[in-house]
Structure formats: C-alpha cells, structure tokens
Amino acid sequence: MPAPEEHPAAPADAVADAARRAVAAVWRIESARIVGALARWTGDLALAEDVAQEALAEALVSWTRDGEPANPVGWLLATARRRAVDAFRRRSARDERYALLAQGLEEGGAATGAPPGSGGADELPWDPDRIDDDVLALIFTACHPVLAPEARVALTLRVVGGLTSEEIARAFLVPVPTVQARITRAKKTVAAAHVPFEVPPTEERRARLAAVLGVLYVIFTEGATATSGPDLLRPDLAREAVRLARTLTALLPAEPEPQGLLALMELTAARFPARTGPDGEAVLLEDQDRRRWDRSAIRRGLAALGRAAAAGRGLGPYGLQAAIAACHATAPSVEETDWERVVLLYEALGRVAPSPVVELNRAVAVAMAGEPAEALALVDELVATDRLPGSHLVPTVRGELLTRLGRPAEARAELELAARRCRNPRERAVLLRKATALG
C-alpha cells in the first residue's frame, strides 16, 4: 500500500498564519506606542488597553481577508479609536467628550468609509513628535507608586511590554486568573486614584523614576535567578526587562540610573550562556567557562556604565552594582578579579542603598579578598540581628565561609539548612552536592 501523500497547508491557512504573525510582530514592537497614544487620547488607560486588544482581534480577521495594510500601526490606531468612540457612545449619548471626539474623528476622515490604514497621516490620533512622551507616560503610569509592587510588574509587562496574561503567568509561575486579577485591579486603582496619564513634572520625576527602575529590576532578577520552578534562569523574562530598560534609556538619555540599570542587566545577562550545564544544572561562577560569556553584551554593558558615569552625578545603586558586575565581566578568572575594588564598591553601595543583601555580598567579597574570618563575623552579625529571616542565602554564605575556615561539620549543617530553605531545585541540588562533598 503506498504511503499517503503529504499535502501542503491550504492557502487559506497559510494566509491566516501570515496574518497572525504580522499582527504579533506589530504588537510586539509597537504595543507601548499604540497603548500610550490611545491612553493620552482617551484619558483612560483601561479603555486604551481594551480597545487596542479589540483592534488586534479585528486585525486578525481583516488582514487575513484583505492583506496587511501599508500602515499597520495606523490601521490599529484608527480601528481602536473607533472602538473607543463606540465605548463613549455606550456610556452616554449626551457625553460632551464623545461629541468632541466624534467630531475630530469625522474631520480626520477615518469614519467616512475609507479603509483604515490606507496611509493617510490624518488617521494617526497622535502627534508623531510626542510618541516618546506617550511611551514614557505609559511607563510612569504603569509603575505608579499607588499600585502594589506585584501589580506594577504585571501592568508594566502587559501595557508596556505587550505580553499576554498567559505569558506573564508562565514567567512568574502563577495562575493566569491571578495575573488577570492583578491587571484588572491595577487599572481600577489607577482610575480610582485619578492618576494622570502624563510624564511627571521634573521635580517629581526622579522620585517616581525609582519606582520604574525598581519594577524593571524585579522583572530582570526573576529572569536571572528564578525564585521557584524547575529552571535556574528564565531568559525570556530577563530579555524583556533588558528591552524595557533600553527603551527607558532612550527616552531619558540624560538620567544616569537607567543607564546604570541597563549596564547591570547587560553585564549580568552576558554570563547566562555559562551559568547552566547541559542538563540545566547550575554552574557556579568559579566553574564557568568564561569563553562562553556574551562579549557583545559585555561591551554594551560597559558602554552603558560609561554613560552613567559620564553624567557627572556619581553612580547610584544600579550603577554601583553594574560596576561590580564589570569587575567580574572583565576579569580573566575568579582569582584574578579585583576583589579589593569589589569590596570598596560594596561599601559604597551599602552607604547609598543599605540592605542586608548588600552586607551579605560584601562579606563574600571580603572573604575572596583573603579575609574569611572577618567575613564570617559580618555574616554572624546578620544572623544575630535576624535581618534576612528564612532566607537560604545566609546559611549558603556561612557554609562557604566555614568550609574555607576548615570547619566542615558546621559548614555541612549550614549548607543543608540552606538547601531546605531554597525554593529553586537547581540551586538546591548544588547546595546538597556541596554538603555531601564535606562528608
């Protein structure tokens, strides 16, 4: 009996697939500009995001039937704008705002029967010179201090990063309904608090910028070392944080701390290829093949660090962390790392942004600089004051220091404690392997 013939995909299926890819590509690249422009135009972030999603759904049908328009962003914006007008009409037929918006829509020609996206500049409901302001306003709105930290992260990834609820849930290993609830609650909070869709005034921008940078840092650190789940790294999440940081530095080129954060991300991500073995197991810094480090990312990170330093204000917390990462990135080996400089940078970081994690890392650097006993005293101070309760990091470092000091039984107990506390199975396996080696 002859083998069945292989039939190519039906032309209609191929056209639909092409349309889906086109819609996804435009959304991935332009989502922040689209939602930002609509949010400024409507004055309602939730409505802007909703009508943008409706325009995407309509594009899947229309682009499959008619092909991708010459101006896909204009098509999506014009379609979303009509959806917004419909929403205002439903809210109140006598709404003055709807009347003004509808009048502007008629004058722009997008409701006269001409197909949206035909290329006319009148279809674009924004001033092209304000695009950057729209994206920047979107970032500041999504990261507004009125929102809870987890809500800021979810809303930023949704409206600025263009990720779906499913992608965010997969990245943070939480149920999709949880992510959807966070996003919905965040939008309602923004509306209830009457958060203006705008770039904050200059005097407020620096304070608000800290919240924005904090959100991007949380996203990246979760990608760089997953707090839970089967994998040590989540590169897709880390790459998204890097992309958002690059956007922020382009929008605020004179601000040093976005450059510092971008430098930290690039220099940290450069080590990703060597941080896991063939089976996904964690590879410690001293065991990494530095030839596998991404040299392009290192060059980008050093360039961003140079821009942060050139601002002349002194390095902030992210810039100092980037400077520490640069010490590792440029050293031929662990032994040849300038540990004295790393200690000094951690001391500076501790003054600028004191935290128990900074102190713990300083202790590691002190040990690597040749003073394990002094380092152990620093860690014991953290234990005595219980500044990192329940963390696996403190017993991890303490176990390493006790090993260096020739106290294997105590070291093994600390490493076993760290393993019990660690939520990431890849890290836990490394800790148990070290504990076993101490016999």
SEDOFI-462649 format. One record per atom (N, C-alpha, C): y, z, x; residue in three letters. Coordinates in steps of 0.2 Angstrom, whole numbers, plus 5000, padded with zeros to 4 digits. Last residue first. Layout:
N
YZXALA
...
This chain:
439
507752685156GLY
507152705156GLY
507052775154GLY
508752595157LEU
508852655160LEU
508252705160LEU
508352485149ALA
508352475156ALA
508452545160ALA
508652535136THR
507952535138THR
507952525146THR
510052525136ALA
509752585136ALA
509052585138ALA
510152385137LYS
510452425142LYS
510152495142LYS
509552345125ARG
509252325131ARG
509552365137ARG
510452405116LEU
509752435116LEU
509452415123LEU
511552325118LEU
511552395119LEU
510852425120LEU
511052205114VAL
511252215121VAL
511352285123VAL
510852225100ALA
510252205105ALA
510452215112ALA
512152245096ARG
511652305096ARG
511052285100ARG
512652115097GLU
512952175101GLU
512452225101GLU
511952055087ARG
511952035093ARG
512152085098ARG
512152135075PRO
511452135078PRO
511452105085PRO
513552235072ASN
513352165074ASN
512652165077ASN
513752365070ARG
513552335064ARG
513352265066ARG
513352515079CYS
513552445080CYS
513352405074CYS
512852645079ARG
513452635076ARG
513652555075ARG
511652625087ARG
511552655080ARG
512252635076ARG
512252595099ALA
511852545095ALA
511752565088ALA
512852715102ALA
513252655101ALA
512852605097ALA
511752795104LEU
512152815099LEU
512652755097LEU
511152725115GLU
510852725109GLU
511252745103GLU
512252755125LEU
512052685123LEU
511652685116LEU
512052895126GLU
512752865123GLU
512552795121GLU
510752905131ALA
510952935125ALA
511552905122ALA
510952845143ARG
510552815138ARG
510652845132ARG
511852925150ALA
512052855148ALA
511652825143ALA
511053035152GLU
511653045147GLU
511852975145GLU
510152985161ALA
509953015154ALA
510453015149ALA
510952935172PRO
510552885167PRO
510352915161PRO
512152955181ARG
511853005176ARG
511552965170ARG
512952875190GLY
512252895192GLY
511952955187GLY
514052825187LEU
514152885190LEU
513452915191LEU
513752715179ARG
514052705186ARG
514052765190ARG
513252775168THR
512752735172THR
513052725179THR
514452825163LEU
513952875165LEU
513452835170LEU
515052705160LEU
515352745165LEU
514852795167LEU
514252655149GLU
514352615155GLU
514552665161GLU
514352765140GLY
513752745143GLY
513752705149GLY
515752745137ARG
515552805140ARG
514852795143ARG
515752625130VAL
516052635137VAL
515852695140VAL
514952665119THR
514752605123THR
515052615130THR
515552765113PRO
514952785117PRO
514752725121PRO
516752685109VAL
516752745113VAL
516152755117VAL
516252585100LEU
516552565107LEU
516552625112LEU
515852615088HIS
515252615093HIS
515552595100HIS
516652745079SER
516652685082SER
516152675087SER
516752865073GLY
516252825070GLY
516252755074GLY
518452895077PRO
517852915074PRO
517352865071PRO
519452885089LEU
519052825086LEU
518452855083LEU
519953015091ARG
520352965090ARG
520052895087ARG
519553145095ASP
519153105089ASP
519653055087ASP
519853215106THR
520353215100THR
520153175094THR
518753205113ALA
518953275112ALA
519453265106ALA
518653065115VAL
518153095112VAL
518353165109VAL
519853045123LEU
519753015117LEU
519253045112LEU
519453115134GLU
520053145130GLU
520053105123GLU
518353045139ASP
518253105136ASP
518853135132ASP
519052935144VAL
518652925138VAL
518552995135VAL
519752995155LEU
520152965150LEU
519752955143LEU
518553035162ALA
519053085160ALA
519453055154ALA
518052905166LEU
517752955161LEU
518153005158LEU
519052865175ALA
518952835168ALA
518652875163ALA
518852955185GLU
519452955182GLU
519452925175GLU
517552905189ALA
517652975186ALA
518352985183ALA
517852765192PRO
517452785186PRO
517452855184PRO
518752685200GLU
518852755199GLU
518452775192GLU
518852545203GLY
518552585208GLY
518552665206GLY
519252455194ALA
519752465200ALA
519452515205ALA
518352485184MET
518252425188MET
518752425194MET
519052605179ALA
518352605182ALA
518252545186ALA
520152545174VAL
520252595179VAL
519552605183VAL
519652465164ALA
520052435169ALA
520052485175ALA
519152565155VAL
518752515158VAL
519052485164VAL
520352625152ALA
519852665155ALA
519352615159ALA
520952525144ARG
521252545151ARG
520752585155ARG
520152525133ASN
520152475138ASN
520452485144ASN
520552655128LEU
519852645130LEU
519852585135LEU
521952625126GLU
521752685130GLU
521052675133GLU
521852535116VAL
522152515122VAL
521952565127VAL
521152605106VAL
520852555109VAL
521152535115VAL
522152705102PRO
521552725106PRO
521152665109PRO
523852645106SER
523252645102SER
522652675106SER
525552585108PRO
525052635109PRO
524452635104PRO
526352475113ALA
525952475107ALA
525352525108ALA
527052505125VAL
527352465120VAL
527052465113VAL
526252585132ARG
526952615130ARG
527252575125ARG
525052515133GLY
525052575130GLY
525752605128GLY
525552405140LEU
525352395133LEU
525352455129LEU
525752465153ALA
526252445149ALA
526152425142ALA
524352495155GLU
524852545155GLU
525452525151GLU
523852365156TYR
523652405150TYR
524152465149TYR
524552325167LEU
524652285161LEU
524452335155LEU
523852405177LEU
524652405176LEU
524852375169LEU
522552355176VAL
522752425174VAL
523452435173VAL
522752225180VAL
522552235173VAL
522652315171VAL
523152255193ARG
523552225189ARG
523352235182ARG
521852305198GLU
522452345198GLU
523052315194GLU
521052195196TRP
520952245192TRP
521552295192TRP
520952045198ASP
521452085200ASP
521452145195ASP
519251995201THR
519852005196THR
520352055199THR
518151985209GLU
518751965212GLU
519351965207GLU
517152035201GLU
517352065207GLU
517952045210GLU
517051925191VAL
517251995189VAL
517452035195VAL
517751775198SER
517251815196SER
517451885194SER
518951705200PRO
518351675201PRO
517751715199PRO
520251725187ALA
519851755192ALA
519151715193ALA
520851675176THR
521051635182THR
520651665188THR
520451745165ALA
520351675165ALA
520451645172ALA
520851875168HIS
520151865168HIS
520051785169HIS
522251865168CYS
521951895174CYS
521151875174CYS
522351825155ALA
522551775160ALA
522251795167ALA
522151935148ALA
521651885147ALA
521751835153ALA
523352005152ILE
522752025154ILE
522151975153ILE
524251915145ALA
524251925152ALA
523651955155ALA
523951945132ALA
523751875135ALA
523851875142ALA
524352075131GLN
523652055130GLN
523451995133GLN
525752045132LEU
525352085137LEU
524652075137LEU
525951965120GLY
526051935127GLY
525751975132GLY
525652065111TYR
525252005111TYR
525351965118TYR
526752155113PRO
526052175113PRO
525552115114PRO
527952055124GLY
527752105118GLY
527052125119GLY
528752035139LEU
528152025135LEU
528052075130LEU
530552005139GLY
529952045141GLY
529352035136GLY
531451905136ARG
531451975132ARG
530952025135ARG
531351775141GLY
531851825144GLY
531851895141GLY
530651675138ALA
531151695133ALA
531651745136ALA
529651655148ALA
530251625149ALA
530851645144ALA
528551715142ALA
528951755147ALA
529651725149ALA
528151615133ALA
528351685130ALA
528751725136ALA
527851515141ARG
528451505137ARG
528651575134ARG
526751565148GLY
527351545152GLY
527951545147GLY
525851565138LEU
526051635141LEU
526751625145LEU
525751435136ALA
526051475130ALA
526251545133ALA
525051405148ALA
525751375146ALA
526051415141ALA
523951475147LEU
524351495152LEU
525051465151LEU
523351405136GLY
523551475135GLY
524051495141GLY
523151275141ARG
523551285135ARG
523851355135ARG
522251315151ARG
522851285153ARG
523351285147ARG
521151355143ILE
521451405148ILE
522151375150ILE
520851245137ALA
521051305133ALA
521451345137ALA
520351175148SER
520951145144SER
521251205140SER
519251245152ARG
519851245156ARG
520451215152ARG
518151345144ASP
518551285142ASP
519251285146ASP
516751395154TRP
517351405151TRP
517851345150TRP
515751355162ARG
515651335155ARG
516351355151ARG
515851415174ARG
515951345174ARG
515951315167ARG
515551545172ARG
516251535172ARG
516351455172ARG
514351615164ASP
514451555169ASP
515151535168ASP
514251795163GLN
514451725160GLN
514551675166GLN
514051925167ASP
513451875167ASP
513651805165ASP
515151995165GLU
514951985172GLU
514351935172GLU
515251985151LEU
515751955155LEU
515451945162LEU
513651955143LEU
514251995145LEU
514651965150LEU
513151865129VAL
513151865136VAL
513751905139VAL
512151885115ALA
512751905118ALA
512651895126ALA
511151755108GLU
511251825111GLU
511851825115GLU
510851625104GLY
511451665101GLY
511551735103GLY
509951565112ASP
509751595105ASP
510251635102ASP
510651535123PRO
510351485119PRO
510151505112PRO
512051655123GLY
511551615126GLY
511251565121GLY
513851665123THR
513251675119THR
512651625123THR
514951645130ARG
514851715128ARG
514151725124ARG
515351515135ALA
514851555139ALA
514751625136ALA
516151465125PRO
515551425127PRO
515051465131PRO
517251565124PHE
516751565119PHE
516151525121PHE
518351565133ARG
517651595135ARG
517151585130ARG
519351515126ALA
519151475132ALA
518451505134ALA
519751615117ALA
519351565115ALA
519051525120ALA
520651685126THR
520051715123THR
519551665121THR
521651595128LEU
521351615134LEU
520651655132LEU
522051565114GLU
521851515118GLU
521451535124GLU
522551695110MET
521951665107MET
521651605111MET
523551725120LEU
522951765119LEU
522351735116LEU
524451615116ALA
524151625123ALA
523551665123ALA
524751655103LEU
524451595104LEU
524051595111LEU
525451775106LEU
524851775102LEU
524451715103LEU
526551725113GLY
526051775116GLY
525451775113GLY
527151645104GLN
526851615110GLN
526351655113GLN
527551745095PRO
527051695093PRO
526751655099PRO
528451815104GLU
527751845102GLU
527351795099GLU
529651735107PRO
529151745112PRO
528451775109PRO
530451615098GLU
530151685097GLU
529651685102GLU
530851485098ALA
531251525102ALA
530951595102ALA
530051415089PRO
529951405096PRO
530351455100PRO
529451425075LEU
529851475078LEU
529851465086LEU
528651315073LEU
529151325068LEU
529651375071LEU
527751315083ALA
528151255082ALA
528751265077ALA
527151435081THR
527551425087THR
527951365086THR
526451415069LEU
526951465069LEU
527451455075LEU
525551315073THR
526051295068THR
526551345068THR
524751395081ARG
525151335084ARG
525651315079ARG
524251485072ALA
524651515077ALA
525051455080ALA
523351405065LEU
523951435061LEU
524451455066LEU
522451365075ARG
522851315072ARG
523451345068ARG
521951495077VAL
522251455083VAL
522751405080VAL
521251515065ALA
521851565067ALA
522251525073ALA
520351415066GLU
520851415060GLU
521451455062GLU
519551455076ARG
519951395077ARG
520451395072ARG
518951575071ALA
519451585076ALA
519851515077ALA
518151515061LEU
518751565059LEU
519251565064LEU
517351445069ASP
517751405064ASP
518351445062ASP
516651535077PRO
517151495080PRO
517551455075PRO
516151685076ARG
516251635071ARG
516851585073ARG
514951765086LEU
515551735085LEU
515551695079LEU
513751835084LEU
514251865088LEU
514951835087LEU
512851835068ASP
513151795074ASP
513651835077ASP
512451895056PRO
511951885062PRO
512251855068PRO
513652035051GLY
513251975051GLY
512851955057GLY
515152105057SER
514552105054SER
514252035054SER
516252075065THR
516152145064THR
515452155060THR
516251955078ALA
516151975071ALA
515952045070ALA
517451915088THR
516851965088THR
516751985081THR
518251805084ALA
518051815091ALA
517451865092ALA
518451815071GLY
518051755073GLY
517851765080GLY
519151935071GLU
518551925067GLU
518151865069GLU
520251895078THR
519751935081THR
519151945077THR
520851795069PHE
520551775076PHE
520051825078PHE
521251885059ILE
520851825057ILE
520451805064ILE
522151975065VAL
521451995062VAL
521051935061VAL
523151885070TYR
522751915075TYR
522051945071TYR
523651845058LEU
523351795062LEU
522951825067LEU
524151975054VAL
523651935049VAL
523351885054VAL
525151995064GLY
524552045063GLY
524052005059GLY
526051895062LEU
525651895068LEU
525051945067LEU
526551945050VAL
526251875050VAL
525851875056VAL
527152065053ALA
526552065048ALA
526251995049ALA
528052035062ALA
527552075065ALA
526952075060ALA
529051965055LEU
528551925059LEU
527951965062LEU
529752065049ARG
529252035045ARG
528751985049ARG
530552095060ALA
530152145057ALA
529552115053ALA
531151975062ARG
530752005067ARG
530252055064ARG
531851955050ARG
531351905052ARG
530851935057ARG
532952025046GLU
532352045044GLU
531752005047GLU
534051955052GLU
533952025053GLU
533352055051GLU
533951825046THR
533751835054THR
533651905055THR
533051825031PRO
533651825035PRO
533451845042PRO
531451745028PRO
531851795028PRO
532551795032PRO
531251595019VAL
531251625026VAL
531651685026VAL
530651615003GLU
531151595007GLU
530951625014GLU
530351654988PHE
530051604992PHE
530551584997PHE
530451834985PRO
530751764985PRO
530351724990PRO
529451934975VAL
529551914982VAL
529851844982VAL
529352014963HIS
529851964964HIS
530051944971HIS
528252084961ALA
528752114966ALA
529352064967ALA
527552004953ALA
527752064950ALA
528352094955ALA
527251894962ALA
527651884956ALA
527951944954ALA
526451964972VAL
527051934974VAL
527451914968VAL
525452014963THR
525852054966THR
526452024969THR
524851894959LYS
525151934954LYS
525651984957LYS
524351854972LYS
524851814968LYS
525151854963LYS
523451954974ALA
523951944979ALA
524551904975ALA
522451934964ARG
522852004964ARG
523451994968ARG
521951814968THR
522251824961THR
522751884961THR
521351854980ILE
521951804980ILE
522351804973ILE
520451954976ARG
521051964981ARG
521551914981ARG
519651874968ALA
520051934965ALA
520551954970ALA
519051784977GLN
519451764972GLN
519951814969GLN
518351874985VAL
518951844988VAL
519351814983VAL
517451924976THR
517851974979THR
518451934982THR
516751804972PRO
517151844967PRO
517651894971PRO
516051784985VAL
516551744983VAL
517051774977VAL
515751934995PRO
515551884989PRO
516151844987PRO
515951915013VAL
516051955007VAL
515851905001VAL
516051865026LEU
515351885024LEU
515451935018LEU
517051795031PHE
517151865031PHE
516551905028PHE
516651655029ALA
516951685035ALA
516951755036ALA
516351655015ARG
515751645021ARG
516051665027ARG
517551675010ALA
517051725008ALA
516451715014ALA
518251555014ILE
518451625016ILE
517951675015ILE
517451455007GLU
517451465015GLU
517751525017GLU
517651494994GLU
516951494997GLU
516951495004GLU
518951464992SER
518751534992SER
518051544995SER
519451355005THR
519251364999THR
519051444998THR
520951335015LEU
520251355015LEU
520051365007LEU
522351315019GLY
521951265014GLY
521251285014GLY
523151405026GLY
522551365029GLY
522251315025GLY
524051445016VAL
524251415022VAL
523751375026VAL
523251485005VAL
523851435004VAL
524151405010VAL
522051545011ARG
522051505005ARG
522651455005ARG
522451625022LEU
521951575023LEU
521851525017LEU
523351705015THR
523551655021THR
523051605022THR
522551775006LEU
523051725004LEU
523351675009LEU
521751845015ALA
521451795010ALA
521951745008ALA
522651925022VAL
522251875026VAL
521951825021VAL
523351995012ARG
523751945016ARG
523251895019ARG
522252065007ALA
522552015003ALA
522951965007ALA
522052155018GLU
521552105016GLU
521752055011GLU
523252225017PRO
523052185023PRO
522552135021PRO
524252215002ALA
523752245006ALA
523452205012ALA
525952165001LEU
525252145000LEU
524852195004LEU
527252185005VAL
527052214999VAL
526252204998VAL
527452105017PRO
527152175018PRO
526952215011PRO
526751945016HIS
527251995014HIS
527052065015HIS
526051825019CYS
525951885024CYS
526451945022CYS
526551735011ALA
525851755010ALA
525651815014ALA
527851725015THR
527651745008THR
526951775008THR
527751675028PHE
528051735027PHE
527951765020PHE
527151545025ILE
526851595029ILE
527151665028ILE
528151485017LEU
527451495014LEU
527151555018LEU
529251475026ALA
529251525020ALA
528651535017ALA
528651385034LEU
528751445036LEU
528851495031LEU
528551275025VAL
527951305028VAL
528051375031VAL
529951255022ASP
529451265017ASP
528851295020ASP
530451225035ASP
530651285032ASP
530151305026ASP
529851105037ASP
529651165042ASP
529851225038ASP
530451025027ILE
529751035027ILE
529551095031ILE
531750985027ARG
531651055025ARG
530851075025ARG
531850855028ASP
532150895034ASP
532050975033ASP
531450805016PRO
530950805022PRO
531250845028PRO
531650895002ASP
532050855007ASP
531650855014ASP
530550854989TRP
530750894994TRP
531250854999TRP
529650784980PRO
530150834977PRO
530350884983PRO
529550614981LEU
529450674985LEU
529950724983LEU
529850494975GLU
529350534972GLU
529250604976GLU
530850434981ASP
531050474975ASP
530450514973ASP
530250344990ALA
530550414993ALA
530650464987ALA
528850264985GLY
529550274985GLY
529750344987GLY
527450244985GLY
527850244992GLY
528550254991GLY
526650274975SER
526750204977SER
527250194983SER
526350394970GLY
526150374977GLY
526250304979GLY
525950354953PRO
526150404958PRO
525950384965PRO
526450204946PRO
525950244948PRO
526150294954PRO
527650214933ALA
527450184939ALA
526950234942ALA
528050284922GLY
527450234921GLY
527250204928GLY
528950364924THR
529150304920THR
528550264919THR
528950474931ALA
528650484925ALA
528850424921ALA
529650454943ALA
528950474944ALA
528650474937ALA
531050444943GLY
530650384942GLY
529850394942GLY
532050534944GLY
531650514951GLY
531150464949GLY
532350564932GLU
532850524936GLU
532550504942GLU
531250634927GLU
531450564924GLU
531850524929GLU
531450744935LEU
530850704936LEU
530950634933LEU
532650804931GLY
532550774938GLY
531950734939GLY
532250834918GLN
532750784919GLN
532750754926GLN
531250934920ALA
531050864917ALA
531650814918ALA
532051034926LEU
531551004930LEU
531350934927LEU
532851064915LEU
533151034921LEU
532651004925LEU
531951104905ALA
532351044904ALA
532651014910ALA
531351214912TYR
530951154911TYR
531351094909TYR
532451304911ARG
532151274918ARG
531751214917ARG
532551324898GLU
533051294901GLU
532851264908GLU
531351314886ASP
531451344893ASP
531951304896ASP
530851284874ARG
531551284875ARG
531851314881ARG
529551284875ALA
529851214874ALA
530551224875ALA
528651374887SER
529251374882SER
529551304881SER
527451344892ARG
527651414892ARG
528251424887ARG
527251214892ARG
526751254888ARG
527051324887ARG
528251174900ARG
528251154893ARG
527851194889ARG
527751224912PHE
528351244910PHE
528451234902PHE
526551134913ALA
526551214913ALA
527151244910ALA
527151014915ASP
526751024909ASP
526651104908ASP
527751034927VAL
528151024921VAL
527751034915VAL
526551044935ALA
527051094934ALA
527451094928ALA
526050914933ARG
525650964931ARG
526151034930ARG
527050844940ARG
527050834933ARG
526550884930ARG
526850894953ARG
527450914950ARG
527450894942ARG
525550844956ALA
525650914955ALA
526350934951ALA
525950704957THR
525550724952THR
525550804950THR
526850714968ALA
527050694961ALA
526650714956ALA
525950764978LEU
526550804976LEU
526850784969LEU
525050664979LEU
524850734977LEU
525350774974LEU
525850554983TRP
525450554976TRP
525250624974TRP
526350604995GLY
526750584989GLY
526450584983GLY
525150595002VAL
525450665001VAL
525950654995VAL
524750465002PRO
524350514998PRO
524750574997PRO
525450315000ASN
525750385002ASN
525350434999ASN
524550224996ALA
524850215003ALA
525150275005ALA
523050294989PRO
523650274989PRO
524050264996PRO
521350244989GLU
521850294992GLU
522550264992GLU
520750174974GLY
520850174981GLY
521350224983GLY
520450184960ASP
521050144962ASP
521050134970ASP
519350274959ARG
519450214955ARG
519950164958ARG
519550374968THR
518850334968THR
518950274964THR
520750414965TRP
520650374972TRP
519950344972TRP
520550474953SER
520950414953SER
520850374960SER
519650584956VAL
519450534951VAL
519850464952VAL
520250654966LEU
519550634967LEU
519350574962LEU
521550674960ALA
521450634965ALA
520750604966ALA
521250784951GLU
521450714949GLU
521350664954GLU
521050884961ALA
520450864956ALA
520650794953ALA
522250894967LEU
521650874971LEU
521150844966LEU
523050934956ALA
523150864958ALA
522550844963ALA
522551064954GLU
522451014949GLU
522550944951GLU
522951114966GLN
522251114965GLN
522151064960GLN
524351114963ALA
524051074969ALA
523351064968ALA
524351204953VAL
524551134951VAL
524351094957VAL
524051324960ASP
523651304954ASP
523751224953ASP
525151334969GLU
524451334971GLU
523951304966GLU
526251354960ALA
526151294965ALA
525451284968ALA
525851464953LEU
525951404949LEU
525851344954LEU
526051554963ALA
525351554960ALA
525351484956ALA
527351544967LEU
526851524972LEU
526151514968LEU
528751484960ASP
528151514958ASP
527551494963ASP
529751394962GLY
529951464962GLY
529351504960GLY
529651254962THR
529451284955THR
529751364956THR
530051214975TRP
530251184969TRP
530151214962TRP
529351304983ARG
530051304983ARG
530351274977ARG
528051264980ALA
528251334978ALA
529051344978ALA
528051134984LEU
527951144977LEU
528151224975LEU
528151154998ALA
528651114994ALA
528651124987ALA
526951235000GLY
527651255002GLY
528151214998GLY
525951144996VAL
526051204993VAL
526751234994VAL
526151045006ILE
526151024999ILE
526351084995ILE
526151115019ARG
526751075017ARG
526751065009ARG
524851155018ALA
525351205018ALA
526051175016ALA
524051035017SER
524051085012SER
524651135012SER
523850935027GLU
524450945023GLU
524550995018GLU
522550945032ILE
523150935036ILE
523750955033ILE
521750965021ARG
521651005027ARG
522251005031ARG
522150865012TRP
522250935010TRP
522150975017TRP
521750745019VAL
522450755017VAL
522550835016VAL
520350775019ALA
520750765025ALA
521450775024ALA
519950775006ALA
519850835010ALA
520250835016ALA
520250645002VAL
520650704999VAL
520550765003VAL
519350575010ALA
520050565011ALA
520450625008ALA
518150615005ARG
518350635012ARG
519050625013ARG
518150574992ARG
518150644994ARG
518350665001ARG
518250434995ALA
518750464991ALA
518750544993ALA
516950415000ALA
517550405004ALA
518150435001ALA
516150454990ASP
516150484996ASP
516750475000ASP
516550344981ALA
516650414979ALA
516650464985ALA
516050234988VAL
516750244986VAL
516950314985VAL
514650264988ALA
515050264994ALA
515750264993ALA
514350264974ASP
514350324978ASP
514650324984ASP
514650124972ALA
515050174968ALA
514950244972ALA
513650064979PRO
514350054981PRO
514750114978PRO
512250174983ALA
512550124979ALA
513350124980ALA
511550174999ALA
511850214994ALA
512250164990ALA
510050065002PRO
510750095004PRO
511050124998PRO
508350105001HIS
508950064998HIS
509550105000HIS
506950065009GLU
507450115009GLU
508150075006GLU
505350035000GLU
505950015003GLU
506550065003GLU
503850115004PRO
504350104999PRO
505050085003PRO
502550035012ALA
503050085012ALA
503550065007ALA
501149955003PRO
501749955008PRO
502150015007PRO
499450005004MET
500050005000MET
500650005004MET
